[in-house]
Amino acid sequence: MYDHETKAILVMDRGTMSMDDILTNVAATFATMDDPGCPPGTLCHQGVLNASREIKRASLITTVESTLACNGKSLGKKKKVLWDNL
């Protein structure tokens, strides 16, 4: 979504809403975070990490005239927090 007033690209993540979402969360695989600032061996939910990295990549292609804002609920909020720290 694009907010013309603030010139911001808004990314909202709904998080966990269904039984399928819950099963995905429970059956999660973990990945080692090798991002700068992460202690060696730090583990993260693979799906959350992948989504956060995609959001971070998207933020790198925004123009000078716009900013990228991200928020969410439940698992979506975890992605936002992780994205802020990548």
PyMOL Python script that loads the backbone (N, CA, C, O; Angstrom):
from pymol import cmd

cmd.read_pdbstr("""\
ATOM      1  N   MET A   1       0.843  -1.155   0.000  1.00  0.00           N
ATOM      2  CA  MET A   1       0.000   0.000   0.000  1.00  0.00           C
ATOM      3  C   MET A   1       0.900   1.233   0.000  1.00  0.00           C
ATOM      4  O   MET A   1       1.963   1.231   0.621  1.00  0.00           O
ATOM      5  N   TYR A   2       0.476   2.275  -0.692  1.00  0.00           N
ATOM      6  CA  TYR A   2       1.243   3.512  -0.730  1.00  0.00           C
ATOM      7  C   TYR A   2       0.426   4.642  -0.111  1.00  0.00           C
ATOM      8  O   TYR A   2      -0.722   4.870  -0.493  1.00  0.00           O
ATOM      9  N   ASP A   3       1.022   5.340   0.838  1.00  0.00           N
ATOM     10  CA  ASP A   3       0.375   6.480   1.485  1.00  0.00           C
ATOM     11  C   ASP A   3       0.902   7.748   0.815  1.00  0.00           C
ATOM     12  O   ASP A   3       2.049   8.144   1.025  1.00  0.00           O
ATOM     13  N   HIS A   4       0.050   8.375   0.008  1.00  0.00           N
ATOM     14  CA  HIS A   4       0.472   9.557  -0.747  1.00  0.00           C
ATOM     15  C   HIS A   4       0.801  10.740   0.158  1.00  0.00           C
ATOM     16  O   HIS A   4       1.684  11.538  -0.155  1.00  0.00           O
ATOM     17  N   GLU A   5       0.097  10.853   1.270  1.00  0.00           N
ATOM     18  CA  GLU A   5       0.319  11.988   2.169  1.00  0.00           C
ATOM     19  C   GLU A   5       1.710  11.963   2.795  1.00  0.00           C
ATOM     20  O   GLU A   5       2.395  12.985   2.846  1.00  0.00           O
ATOM     21  N   THR A   6       2.125  10.782   3.274  1.00  0.00           N
ATOM     22  CA  THR A   6       3.431  10.671   3.918  1.00  0.00           C
ATOM     23  C   THR A   6       4.517  10.151   2.981  1.00  0.00           C
ATOM     24  O   THR A   6       5.687  10.078   3.355  1.00  0.00           O
ATOM     25  N   LYS A   7       4.117   9.788   1.748  1.00  0.00           N
ATOM     26  CA  LYS A   7       5.039   9.219   0.770  1.00  0.00           C
ATOM     27  C   LYS A   7       5.735   7.978   1.332  1.00  0.00           C
ATOM     28  O   LYS A   7       6.951   7.822   1.218  1.00  0.00           O
ATOM     29  N   ALA A   8       4.940   7.107   1.935  1.00  0.00           N
ATOM     30  CA  ALA A   8       5.485   5.892   2.540  1.00  0.00           C
ATOM     31  C   ALA A   8       4.879   4.658   1.889  1.00  0.00           C
ATOM     32  O   ALA A   8       3.687   4.621   1.586  1.00  0.00           O
ATOM     33  N   ILE A   9       5.712   3.659   1.681  1.00  0.00           N
ATOM     34  CA  ILE A   9       5.256   2.353   1.242  1.00  0.00           C
ATOM     35  C   ILE A   9       4.993   1.561   2.519  1.00  0.00           C
ATOM     36  O   ILE A   9       5.896   1.382   3.336  1.00  0.00           O
ATOM     37  N   LEU A  10       3.761   1.087   2.695  1.00  0.00           N
ATOM     38  CA  LEU A  10       3.375   0.392   3.917  1.00  0.00           C
ATOM     39  C   LEU A  10       3.292  -1.112   3.662  1.00  0.00           C
ATOM     40  O   LEU A  10       2.609  -1.551   2.737  1.00  0.00           O
ATOM     41  N   VAL A  11       3.978  -1.889   4.471  1.00  0.00           N
ATOM     42  CA  VAL A  11       3.929  -3.344   4.392  1.00  0.00           C
ATOM     43  C   VAL A  11       3.289  -3.838   5.680  1.00  0.00           C
ATOM     44  O   VAL A  11       3.822  -3.619   6.768  1.00  0.00           O
ATOM     45  N   MET A  12       2.146  -4.505   5.558  1.00  0.00           N
ATOM     46  CA  MET A  12       1.440  -5.037   6.720  1.00  0.00           C
ATOM     47  C   MET A  12       1.406  -6.557   6.601  1.00  0.00           C
ATOM     48  O   MET A  12       1.154  -7.089   5.520  1.00  0.00           O
ATOM     49  N   ASP A  13       1.654  -7.249   7.691  1.00  0.00           N
ATOM     50  CA  ASP A  13       1.654  -8.702   7.703  1.00  0.00           C
ATOM     51  C   ASP A  13       0.605  -9.181   8.698  1.00  0.00           C
ATOM     52  O   ASP A  13       0.628  -8.802   9.869  1.00  0.00           O
ATOM     53  N   ARG A  14      -0.304 -10.006   8.227  1.00  0.00           N
ATOM     54  CA  ARG A  14      -1.427 -10.434   9.052  1.00  0.00           C
ATOM     55  C   ARG A  14      -1.034 -11.399  10.154  1.00  0.00           C
ATOM     56  O   ARG A  14      -1.743 -11.491  11.156  1.00  0.00           O
ATOM     57  N   GLY A  15       0.060 -12.115  10.009  1.00  0.00           N
ATOM     58  CA  GLY A  15       0.459 -13.075  11.027  1.00  0.00           C
ATOM     59  C   GLY A  15      -0.388 -14.336  10.998  1.00  0.00           C
ATOM     60  O   GLY A  15      -0.940 -14.698   9.959  1.00  0.00           O
ATOM     61  N   THR A  16      -0.489 -15.003  12.141  1.00  0.00           N
ATOM     62  CA  THR A  16      -1.179 -16.286  12.255  1.00  0.00           C
ATOM     63  C   THR A  16      -2.690 -16.085  12.320  1.00  0.00           C
ATOM     64  O   THR A  16      -3.191 -15.372  13.191  1.00  0.00           O
ATOM     65  N   MET A  17      -3.422 -16.724  11.384  1.00  0.00           N
ATOM     66  CA  MET A  17      -4.876 -16.583  11.375  1.00  0.00           C
ATOM     67  C   MET A  17      -5.621 -17.907  11.231  1.00  0.00           C
ATOM     68  O   MET A  17      -6.830 -17.946  11.461  1.00  0.00           O
ATOM     69  N   SER A  18      -4.955 -18.973  10.866  1.00  0.00           N
ATOM     70  CA  SER A  18      -5.673 -20.218  10.581  1.00  0.00           C
ATOM     71  C   SER A  18      -4.924 -21.412  11.167  1.00  0.00           C
ATOM     72  O   SER A  18      -3.788 -21.291  11.625  1.00  0.00           O
ATOM     73  N   MET A  19      -5.581 -22.557  11.141  1.00  0.00           N
ATOM     74  CA  MET A  19      -4.950 -23.785  11.614  1.00  0.00           C
ATOM     75  C   MET A  19      -3.728 -24.118  10.752  1.00  0.00           C
ATOM     76  O   MET A  19      -2.725 -24.611  11.268  1.00  0.00           O
ATOM     77  N   ASP A  20      -3.802 -23.856   9.462  1.00  0.00           N
ATOM     78  CA  ASP A  20      -2.641 -24.081   8.589  1.00  0.00           C
ATOM     79  C   ASP A  20      -1.459 -23.217   9.025  1.00  0.00           C
ATOM     80  O   ASP A  20      -0.317 -23.675   9.041  1.00  0.00           O
ATOM     81  N   ASP A  21      -1.745 -21.957   9.380  1.00  0.00           N
ATOM     82  CA  ASP A  21      -0.685 -21.062   9.863  1.00  0.00           C
ATOM     83  C   ASP A  21      -0.054 -21.618  11.141  1.00  0.00           C
ATOM     84  O   ASP A  21       1.167 -21.603  11.295  1.00  0.00           O
ATOM     85  N   ILE A  22      -0.892 -22.107  12.050  1.00  0.00           N
ATOM     86  CA  ILE A  22      -0.394 -22.664  13.313  1.00  0.00           C
ATOM     87  C   ILE A  22       0.493 -23.871  13.045  1.00  0.00           C
ATOM     88  O   ILE A  22       1.565 -23.997  13.636  1.00  0.00           O
ATOM     89  N   LEU A  23       0.051 -24.759  12.156  1.00  0.00           N
ATOM     90  CA  LEU A  23       0.853 -25.938  11.827  1.00  0.00           C
ATOM     91  C   LEU A  23       2.178 -25.552  11.184  1.00  0.00           C
ATOM     92  O   LEU A  23       3.205 -26.180  11.442  1.00  0.00           O
ATOM     93  N   THR A  24       2.155 -24.520  10.350  1.00  0.00           N
ATOM     94  CA  THR A  24       3.399 -24.026   9.735  1.00  0.00           C
ATOM     95  C   THR A  24       4.355 -23.520  10.805  1.00  0.00           C
ATOM     96  O   THR A  24       5.558 -23.775  10.741  1.00  0.00           O
ATOM     97  N   ASN A  25       3.819 -22.801  11.791  1.00  0.00           N
ATOM     98  CA  ASN A  25       4.655 -22.259  12.870  1.00  0.00           C
ATOM     99  C   ASN A  25       5.251 -23.377  13.722  1.00  0.00           C
ATOM    100  O   ASN A  25       6.426 -23.331  14.085  1.00  0.00           O
ATOM    101  N   VAL A  26       4.435 -24.374  14.037  1.00  0.00           N
ATOM    102  CA  VAL A  26       4.875 -25.475  14.893  1.00  0.00           C
ATOM    103  C   VAL A  26       5.915 -26.347  14.182  1.00  0.00           C
ATOM    104  O   VAL A  26       6.873 -26.807  14.802  1.00  0.00           O
ATOM    105  N   ALA A  27       5.723 -26.569  12.896  1.00  0.00           N
ATOM    106  CA  ALA A  27       6.627 -27.427  12.124  1.00  0.00           C
ATOM    107  C   ALA A  27       7.813 -26.652  11.565  1.00  0.00           C
ATOM    108  O   ALA A  27       8.445 -27.086  10.602  1.00  0.00           O
ATOM    109  N   ALA A  28       8.103 -25.544  12.148  1.00  0.00           N
ATOM    110  CA  ALA A  28       9.137 -24.655  11.622  1.00  0.00           C
ATOM    111  C   ALA A  28      10.512 -25.304  11.615  1.00  0.00           C
ATOM    112  O   ALA A  28      10.865 -26.087  12.497  1.00  0.00           O
ATOM    113  N   THR A  29      11.258 -24.956  10.608  1.00  0.00           N
ATOM    114  CA  THR A  29      12.675 -25.284  10.597  1.00  0.00           C
ATOM    115  C   THR A  29      13.413 -24.018  10.999  1.00  0.00           C
ATOM    116  O   THR A  29      12.905 -22.909  10.827  1.00  0.00           O
ATOM    117  N   PHE A  30      14.589 -24.186  11.525  1.00  0.00           N
ATOM    118  CA  PHE A  30      15.348 -23.034  11.980  1.00  0.00           C
ATOM    119  C   PHE A  30      16.565 -22.824  11.092  1.00  0.00           C
ATOM    120  O   PHE A  30      17.108 -23.763  10.510  1.00  0.00           O
ATOM    121  N   ALA A  31      16.970 -21.585  11.005  1.00  0.00           N
ATOM    122  CA  ALA A  31      18.134 -21.206  10.205  1.00  0.00           C
ATOM    123  C   ALA A  31      19.096 -20.422  11.075  1.00  0.00           C
ATOM    124  O   ALA A  31      18.688 -19.734  12.011  1.00  0.00           O
ATOM    125  N   THR A  32      20.362 -20.530  10.760  1.00  0.00           N
ATOM    126  CA  THR A  32      21.372 -19.749  11.460  1.00  0.00           C
ATOM    127  C   THR A  32      21.420 -18.356  10.850  1.00  0.00           C
ATOM    128  O   THR A  32      21.517 -18.204   9.633  1.00  0.00           O
ATOM    129  N   MET A  33      21.353 -17.348  11.701  1.00  0.00           N
ATOM    130  CA  MET A  33      21.450 -15.968  11.222  1.00  0.00           C
ATOM    131  C   MET A  33      22.916 -15.589  11.127  1.00  0.00           C
ATOM    132  O   MET A  33      23.637 -15.606  12.125  1.00  0.00           O
ATOM    133  N   ASP A  34      23.351 -15.249   9.933  1.00  0.00           N
ATOM    134  CA  ASP A  34      24.737 -14.836   9.745  1.00  0.00           C
ATOM    135  C   ASP A  34      24.820 -13.345   9.447  1.00  0.00           C
ATOM    136  O   ASP A  34      25.796 -12.860   8.875  1.00  0.00           O
ATOM    137  N   ASP A  35      23.768 -12.628   9.849  1.00  0.00           N
ATOM    138  CA  ASP A  35      23.707 -11.195   9.574  1.00  0.00           C
ATOM    139  C   ASP A  35      24.637 -10.436  10.519  1.00  0.00           C
ATOM    140  O   ASP A  35      24.872 -10.881  11.642  1.00  0.00           O
ATOM    141  N   PRO A  36      25.172  -9.288  10.072  1.00  0.00           N
ATOM    142  CA  PRO A  36      26.042  -8.484  10.928  1.00  0.00           C
ATOM    143  C   PRO A  36      25.335  -8.141  12.243  1.00  0.00           C
ATOM    144  O   PRO A  36      24.156  -7.788  12.251  1.00  0.00           O
ATOM    145  N   GLY A  37      26.062  -8.250  13.338  1.00  0.00           N
ATOM    146  CA  GLY A  37      25.507  -7.915  14.640  1.00  0.00           C
ATOM    147  C   GLY A  37      24.880  -9.080  15.371  1.00  0.00           C
ATOM    148  O   GLY A  37      24.553  -8.956  16.552  1.00  0.00           O
ATOM    149  N   CYS A  38      24.699 -10.219  14.701  1.00  0.00           N
ATOM    150  CA  CYS A  38      24.116 -11.405  15.353  1.00  0.00           C
ATOM    151  C   CYS A  38      25.242 -12.244  15.948  1.00  0.00           C
ATOM    152  O   CYS A  38      26.248 -12.499  15.287  1.00  0.00           O
ATOM    153  N   PRO A  39      25.071 -12.673  17.198  1.00  0.00           N
ATOM    154  CA  PRO A  39      26.090 -13.552  17.781  1.00  0.00           C
ATOM    155  C   PRO A  39      26.196 -14.847  16.973  1.00  0.00           C
ATOM    156  O   PRO A  39      25.188 -15.318  16.446  1.00  0.00           O
ATOM    157  N   PRO A  40      27.373 -15.422  16.866  1.00  0.00           N
ATOM    158  CA  PRO A  40      27.543 -16.668  16.115  1.00  0.00           C
ATOM    159  C   PRO A  40      26.591 -17.749  16.626  1.00  0.00           C
ATOM    160  O   PRO A  40      26.421 -17.914  17.834  1.00  0.00           O
ATOM    161  N   GLY A  41      25.976 -18.480  15.704  1.00  0.00           N
ATOM    162  CA  GLY A  41      25.091 -19.567  16.063  1.00  0.00           C
ATOM    163  C   GLY A  41      23.666 -19.157  16.397  1.00  0.00           C
ATOM    164  O   GLY A  41      22.876 -19.998  16.827  1.00  0.00           O
ATOM    165  N   THR A  42      23.315 -17.891  16.214  1.00  0.00           N
ATOM    166  CA  THR A  42      21.953 -17.439  16.498  1.00  0.00           C
ATOM    167  C   THR A  42      20.977 -18.123  15.554  1.00  0.00           C
ATOM    168  O   THR A  42      21.163 -18.105  14.337  1.00  0.00           O
ATOM    169  N   LEU A  43      19.928 -18.731  16.121  1.00  0.00           N
ATOM    170  CA  LEU A  43      18.921 -19.429  15.322  1.00  0.00           C
ATOM    171  C   LEU A  43      17.646 -18.604  15.228  1.00  0.00           C
ATOM    172  O   LEU A  43      17.302 -17.850  16.137  1.00  0.00           O
ATOM    173  N   CYS A  44      16.957 -18.767  14.109  1.00  0.00           N
ATOM    174  CA  CYS A  44      15.720 -18.036  13.865  1.00  0.00           C
ATOM    175  C   CYS A  44      14.776 -18.913  13.049  1.00  0.00           C
ATOM    176  O   CYS A  44      15.226 -19.755  12.273  1.00  0.00           O
ATOM    177  N   HIS A  45      13.485 -18.721  13.217  1.00  0.00           N
ATOM    178  CA  HIS A  45      12.461 -19.398  12.419  1.00  0.00           C
ATOM    179  C   HIS A  45      12.764 -19.098  10.947  1.00  0.00           C
ATOM    180  O   HIS A  45      12.817 -17.932  10.557  1.00  0.00           O
ATOM    181  N   GLN A  46      12.963 -20.131  10.132  1.00  0.00           N
ATOM    182  CA  GLN A  46      13.371 -19.958   8.728  1.00  0.00           C
ATOM    183  C   GLN A  46      12.408 -19.056   7.957  1.00  0.00           C
ATOM    184  O   GLN A  46      12.852 -18.173   7.223  1.00  0.00           O
ATOM    185  N   GLY A  47      11.106 -19.261   8.109  1.00  0.00           N
ATOM    186  CA  GLY A  47      10.127 -18.460   7.381  1.00  0.00           C
ATOM    187  C   GLY A  47      10.153 -16.995   7.781  1.00  0.00           C
ATOM    188  O   GLY A  47      10.050 -16.108   6.934  1.00  0.00           O
ATOM    189  N   VAL A  48      10.292 -16.748   9.078  1.00  0.00           N
ATOM    190  CA  VAL A  48      10.357 -15.365   9.567  1.00  0.00           C
ATOM    191  C   VAL A  48      11.615 -14.693   9.026  1.00  0.00           C
ATOM    192  O   VAL A  48      11.571 -13.550   8.572  1.00  0.00           O
ATOM    193  N   LEU A  49      12.726 -15.403   9.077  1.00  0.00           N
ATOM    194  CA  LEU A  49      13.984 -14.851   8.591  1.00  0.00           C
ATOM    195  C   LEU A  49      13.916 -14.540   7.097  1.00  0.00           C
ATOM    196  O   LEU A  49      14.331 -13.464   6.666  1.00  0.00           O
ATOM    197  N   ASN A  50      13.394 -15.478   6.309  1.00  0.00           N
ATOM    198  CA  ASN A  50      13.283 -15.250   4.863  1.00  0.00           C
ATOM    199  C   ASN A  50      12.389 -14.050   4.553  1.00  0.00           C
ATOM    200  O   ASN A  50      12.741 -13.202   3.733  1.00  0.00           O
ATOM    201  N   ALA A  51      11.240 -13.984   5.209  1.00  0.00           N
ATOM    202  CA  ALA A  51      10.322 -12.865   4.969  1.00  0.00           C
ATOM    203  C   ALA A  51      10.952 -11.543   5.384  1.00  0.00           C
ATOM    204  O   ALA A  51      10.804 -10.540   4.687  1.00  0.00           O
ATOM    205  N   SER A  52      11.650 -11.535   6.510  1.00  0.00           N
ATOM    206  CA  SER A  52      12.292 -10.303   6.980  1.00  0.00           C
ATOM    207  C   SER A  52      13.370  -9.834   6.013  1.00  0.00           C
ATOM    208  O   SER A  52      13.511  -8.640   5.749  1.00  0.00           O
ATOM    209  N   ARG A  53      14.127 -10.791   5.491  1.00  0.00           N
ATOM    210  CA  ARG A  53      15.165 -10.424   4.524  1.00  0.00           C
ATOM    211  C   ARG A  53      14.556  -9.882   3.231  1.00  0.00           C
ATOM    212  O   ARG A  53      15.112  -8.970   2.619  1.00  0.00           O
ATOM    213  N   GLU A  54      13.413 -10.438   2.812  1.00  0.00           N
ATOM    214  CA  GLU A  54      12.735  -9.922   1.611  1.00  0.00           C
ATOM    215  C   GLU A  54      12.249  -8.489   1.834  1.00  0.00           C
ATOM    216  O   GLU A  54      12.383  -7.636   0.957  1.00  0.00           O
ATOM    217  N   ILE A  55      11.690  -8.236   3.007  1.00  0.00           N
ATOM    218  CA  ILE A  55      11.239  -6.873   3.331  1.00  0.00           C
ATOM    219  C   ILE A  55      12.432  -5.931   3.337  1.00  0.00           C
ATOM    220  O   ILE A  55      12.350  -4.813   2.829  1.00  0.00           O
ATOM    221  N   LYS A  56      13.534  -6.381   3.909  1.00  0.00           N
ATOM    222  CA  LYS A  56      14.754  -5.548   3.951  1.00  0.00           C
ATOM    223  C   LYS A  56      15.231  -5.239   2.527  1.00  0.00           C
ATOM    224  O   LYS A  56      15.609  -4.106   2.229  1.00  0.00           O
ATOM    225  N   ARG A  57      15.212  -6.262   1.640  1.00  0.00           N
ATOM    226  CA  ARG A  57      15.613  -6.029   0.244  1.00  0.00           C
ATOM    227  C   ARG A  57      14.693  -5.003  -0.412  1.00  0.00           C
ATOM    228  O   ARG A  57      15.149  -4.127  -1.146  1.00  0.00           O
ATOM    229  N   ALA A  58      13.403  -5.121  -0.143  1.00  0.00           N
ATOM    230  CA  ALA A  58      12.438  -4.170  -0.720  1.00  0.00           C
ATOM    231  C   ALA A  58      12.728  -2.757  -0.242  1.00  0.00           C
ATOM    232  O   ALA A  58      12.533  -1.798  -0.988  1.00  0.00           O
ATOM    233  N   SER A  59      13.190  -2.621   0.989  1.00  0.00           N
ATOM    234  CA  SER A  59      13.483  -1.279   1.507  1.00  0.00           C
ATOM    235  C   SER A  59      14.667  -0.655   0.782  1.00  0.00           C
ATOM    236  O   SER A  59      14.787   0.569   0.723  1.00  0.00           O
ATOM    237  N   LEU A  60      15.533  -1.481   0.236  1.00  0.00           N
ATOM    238  CA  LEU A  60      16.707  -0.958  -0.465  1.00  0.00           C
ATOM    239  C   LEU A  60      16.369  -0.420  -1.852  1.00  0.00           C
ATOM    240  O   LEU A  60      17.171   0.298  -2.449  1.00  0.00           O
ATOM    241  N   ILE A  61      15.170  -0.764  -2.376  1.00  0.00           N
ATOM    242  CA  ILE A  61      14.809  -0.293  -3.710  1.00  0.00           C
ATOM    243  C   ILE A  61      13.821   0.873  -3.670  1.00  0.00           C
ATOM    244  O   ILE A  61      13.371   1.342  -4.716  1.00  0.00           O
ATOM    245  N   THR A  62      13.482   1.344  -2.461  1.00  0.00           N
ATOM    246  CA  THR A  62      12.590   2.501  -2.388  1.00  0.00           C
ATOM    247  C   THR A  62      13.328   3.732  -2.890  1.00  0.00           C
ATOM    248  O   THR A  62      14.554   3.811  -2.815  1.00  0.00           O
ATOM    249  N   THR A  63      12.579   4.673  -3.394  1.00  0.00           N
ATOM    250  CA  THR A  63      13.188   5.881  -3.937  1.00  0.00           C
ATOM    251  C   THR A  63      13.494   6.876  -2.830  1.00  0.00           C
ATOM    252  O   THR A  63      13.053   6.712  -1.692  1.00  0.00           O
ATOM    253  N   VAL A  64      14.238   7.887  -3.166  1.00  0.00           N
ATOM    254  CA  VAL A  64      14.580   8.938  -2.209  1.00  0.00           C
ATOM    255  C   VAL A  64      13.322   9.625  -1.697  1.00  0.00           C
ATOM    256  O   VAL A  64      13.287  10.083  -0.555  1.00  0.00           O
ATOM    257  N   GLU A  65      12.289   9.702  -2.529  1.00  0.00           N
ATOM    258  CA  GLU A  65      11.073  10.411  -2.154  1.00  0.00           C
ATOM    259  C   GLU A  65      10.143   9.598  -1.263  1.00  0.00           C
ATOM    260  O   GLU A  65       9.173  10.147  -0.741  1.00  0.00           O
ATOM    261  N   SER A  66      10.408   8.311  -1.072  1.00  0.00           N
ATOM    262  CA  SER A  66       9.498   7.507  -0.252  1.00  0.00           C
ATOM    263  C   SER A  66      10.266   6.724   0.797  1.00  0.00           C
ATOM    264  O   SER A  66      11.472   6.506   0.679  1.00  0.00           O
ATOM    265  N   THR A  67       9.546   6.310   1.820  1.00  0.00           N
ATOM    266  CA  THR A  67      10.114   5.487   2.876  1.00  0.00           C
ATOM    267  C   THR A  67       9.330   4.184   2.935  1.00  0.00           C
ATOM    268  O   THR A  67       8.240   4.081   2.373  1.00  0.00           O
ATOM    269  N   LEU A  68       9.884   3.198   3.611  1.00  0.00           N
ATOM    270  CA  LEU A  68       9.223   1.905   3.760  1.00  0.00           C
ATOM    271  C   LEU A  68       8.868   1.725   5.229  1.00  0.00           C
ATOM    272  O   LEU A  68       9.735   1.838   6.095  1.00  0.00           O
ATOM    273  N   ALA A  69       7.604   1.445   5.514  1.00  0.00           N
ATOM    274  CA  ALA A  69       7.144   1.188   6.881  1.00  0.00           C
ATOM    275  C   ALA A  69       6.567  -0.210   6.924  1.00  0.00           C
ATOM    276  O   ALA A  69       5.825  -0.609   6.026  1.00  0.00           O
ATOM    277  N   CYS A  70       6.901  -0.950   7.958  1.00  0.00           N
ATOM    278  CA  CYS A  70       6.453  -2.333   8.082  1.00  0.00           C
ATOM    279  C   CYS A  70       5.882  -2.548   9.472  1.00  0.00           C
ATOM    280  O   CYS A  70       6.425  -2.058  10.462  1.00  0.00           O
ATOM    281  N   ASN A  71       4.774  -3.291   9.537  1.00  0.00           N
ATOM    282  CA  ASN A  71       4.189  -3.645  10.824  1.00  0.00           C
ATOM    283  C   ASN A  71       3.385  -4.914  10.656  1.00  0.00           C
ATOM    284  O   ASN A  71       3.136  -5.352   9.534  1.00  0.00           O
ATOM    285  N   GLY A  72       2.983  -5.498  11.750  1.00  0.00           N
ATOM    286  CA  GLY A  72       2.198  -6.718  11.669  1.00  0.00           C
ATOM    287  C   GLY A  72       1.650  -7.117  13.018  1.00  0.00           C
ATOM    288  O   GLY A  72       1.844  -6.430  14.021  1.00  0.00           O
ATOM    289  N   LYS A  73       0.965  -8.238  13.020  1.00  0.00           N
ATOM    290  CA  LYS A  73       0.391  -8.794  14.243  1.00  0.00           C
ATOM    291  C   LYS A  73       0.832 -10.247  14.352  1.00  0.00           C
ATOM    292  O   LYS A  73       0.936 -10.946  13.344  1.00  0.00           O
ATOM    293  N   SER A  74       1.088 -10.695  15.560  1.00  0.00           N
ATOM    294  CA  SER A  74       1.468 -12.076  15.811  1.00  0.00           C
ATOM    295  C   SER A  74       2.803 -12.357  15.123  1.00  0.00           C
ATOM    296  O   SER A  74       3.788 -11.665  15.381  1.00  0.00           O
ATOM    297  N   LEU A  75       2.845 -13.350  14.264  1.00  0.00           N
ATOM    298  CA  LEU A  75       4.090 -13.681  13.569  1.00  0.00           C
ATOM    299  C   LEU A  75       4.539 -12.523  12.685  1.00  0.00           C
ATOM    300  O   LEU A  75       5.738 -12.335  12.476  1.00  0.00           O
ATOM    301  N   GLY A  76       3.602 -11.751  12.167  1.00  0.00           N
ATOM    302  CA  GLY A  76       3.943 -10.577  11.371  1.00  0.00           C
ATOM    303  C   GLY A  76       4.745  -9.554  12.161  1.00  0.00           C
ATOM    304  O   GLY A  76       5.647  -8.921  11.615  1.00  0.00           O
ATOM    305  N   LYS A  77       4.429  -9.386  13.432  1.00  0.00           N
ATOM    306  CA  LYS A  77       5.167  -8.448  14.290  1.00  0.00           C
ATOM    307  C   LYS A  77       6.588  -8.946  14.514  1.00  0.00           C
ATOM    308  O   LYS A  77       7.532  -8.158  14.563  1.00  0.00           O
ATOM    309  N   LYS A  78       6.731 -10.260  14.649  1.00  0.00           N
ATOM    310  CA  LYS A  78       8.077 -10.817  14.815  1.00  0.00           C
ATOM    311  C   LYS A  78       8.936 -10.529  13.582  1.00  0.00           C
ATOM    312  O   LYS A  78      10.124 -10.230  13.704  1.00  0.00           O
ATOM    313  N   LYS A  79       8.333 -10.620  12.402  1.00  0.00           N
ATOM    314  CA  LYS A  79       9.063 -10.286  11.184  1.00  0.00           C
ATOM    315  C   LYS A  79       9.493  -8.845  11.190  1.00  0.00           C
ATOM    316  O   LYS A  79      10.612  -8.526  10.788  1.00  0.00           O
ATOM    317  N   LYS A  80       8.608  -7.957  11.648  1.00  0.00           N
ATOM    318  CA  LYS A  80       8.915  -6.524  11.682  1.00  0.00           C
ATOM    319  C   LYS A  80      10.086  -6.255  12.636  1.00  0.00           C
ATOM    320  O   LYS A  80      11.000  -5.502  12.300  1.00  0.00           O
ATOM    321  N   VAL A  81      10.056  -6.869  13.819  1.00  0.00           N
ATOM    322  CA  VAL A  81      11.131  -6.671  14.784  1.00  0.00           C
ATOM    323  C   VAL A  81      12.446  -7.192  14.234  1.00  0.00           C
ATOM    324  O   VAL A  81      13.484  -6.545  14.373  1.00  0.00           O
ATOM    325  N   LEU A  82      12.403  -8.362  13.608  1.00  0.00           N
ATOM    326  CA  LEU A  82      13.613  -8.928  13.021  1.00  0.00           C
ATOM    327  C   LEU A  82      14.119  -8.049  11.891  1.00  0.00           C
ATOM    328  O   LEU A  82      15.319  -7.795  11.789  1.00  0.00           O
ATOM    329  N   TRP A  83      13.202  -7.579  11.031  1.00  0.00           N
ATOM    330  CA  TRP A  83      13.573  -6.722   9.918  1.00  0.00           C
ATOM    331  C   TRP A  83      14.282  -5.463  10.403  1.00  0.00           C
ATOM    332  O   TRP A  83      15.255  -5.017   9.795  1.00  0.00           O
ATOM    333  N   ASP A  84      13.792  -4.893  11.499  1.00  0.00           N
ATOM    334  CA  ASP A  84      14.406  -3.685  12.062  1.00  0.00           C
ATOM    335  C   ASP A  84      15.840  -3.930  12.504  1.00  0.00           C
ATOM    336  O   ASP A  84      16.641  -2.998  12.580  1.00  0.00           O
ATOM    337  N   ASN A  85      16.165  -5.190  12.798  1.00  0.00           N
ATOM    338  CA  ASN A  85      17.484  -5.511  13.352  1.00  0.00           C
ATOM    339  C   ASN A  85      18.425  -6.200  12.367  1.00  0.00           C
ATOM    340  O   ASN A  85      19.537  -6.577  12.736  1.00  0.00           O
ATOM    341  N   LEU A  86      17.992  -6.368  11.123  1.00  0.00           N
ATOM    342  CA  LEU A  86      18.877  -6.975  10.116  1.00  0.00           C
ATOM    343  C   LEU A  86      19.851  -5.962   9.578  1.00  0.00           C
ATOM    344  O   LEU A  86      20.673  -6.289   8.722  1.00  0.00           O
TER     345      LEU A  86
END
""", "prot")
cmd.dss("prot")
cmd.show_as("cartoon", "prot")
cmd.util.cbc("prot")
cmd.orient("prot")
